[in-house]
């Protein structure tokens, strides 16, 4: 149930970001380290939203995997 609520709120935030971003079609200049891009505000918002979502998923999966594999090496050393 907790995961379902989390997924619902995550999708709600993403939908809200798309809705708010779609109303602003203004072109802006995005200066990166070596590249200068001219994008719409919507595109910049989507890029940062997806990047943040992917980073959050990667870190949560890494911490979850670390927690699940915490005792594996000590168990295999005891058997040998």
C-alpha positions in Angstrom: 0.0 0.0 0.0 2.9 2.3 0.8 4.5 1.8 -2.5 1.2 2.5 -4.3 0.9 5.8 -2.5 4.5 6.7 -3.3 4.0 5.8 -7.0 0.8 7.8 -7.1 2.4 11.0 -5.7 5.4 10.6 -7.9 3.2 10.4 -11.0 1.2 13.3 -9.7 4.3 15.5 -9.3 5.5 14.5 -12.8 2.1 15.3 -14.3 2.0 18.7 -12.4 5.4 19.5 -13.8 4.3 18.8 -17.3 1.2 20.8 -16.9 3.0 23.8 -15.5 5.8 23.5 -18.0 3.4 23.3 -21.0 2.0 26.7 -20.3 5.3 28.5 -20.6 6.6 28.2 -24.2 9.3 30.9 -23.8 12.7 30.2 -25.3 15.6 30.5 -22.8 19.4 30.1 -23.2 21.0 27.2 -21.2 24.7 27.7 -20.7 26.5 24.4 -19.9 30.2 24.0 -19.5 31.1 23.8 -23.2 27.7 24.1 -25.0 25.2 26.8 -25.2 21.7 25.6 -25.9 18.5 27.5 -26.7 15.5 25.5 -25.4 12.0 26.1 -24.3 11.3 26.3 -20.6 9.2 23.1 -20.9 12.2 21.1 -22.4 14.5 22.3 -19.6 12.0 21.4 -16.9 11.5 17.9 -18.4 15.2 17.3 -18.7 15.8 18.2 -15.1 12.8 16.3 -13.9 13.7 13.1 -15.7 17.4 13.5 -14.6 16.3 13.9 -11.0 14.0 10.9 -11.2 16.6 8.7 -12.7 19.2 9.7 -10.1 16.8 9.1 -7.3 16.0 5.6 -8.7 19.6 4.7 -9.1 20.5 5.8 -5.5 17.5 4.1 -4.0 18.3 0.9 -5.8 22.0 1.0 -4.7 21.0 1.5 -1.1 18.4 -1.2 -1.3 20.9 -3.6 -2.9 23.5 -2.7 -0.3 21.1 -3.4 2.5 20.0 -6.8 1.1 23.6 -8.0 0.5 25.0 -6.8 3.9 25.6 -10.3 5.3 26.4 -12.3 2.2 30.2 -12.3 2.5 30.2 -13.3 6.2 27.8 -16.2 5.5 30.0 -17.6 2.6 33.2 -17.3 4.7 31.6 -19.3 7.6 30.7 -22.2 5.3 34.2 -22.5 3.8 
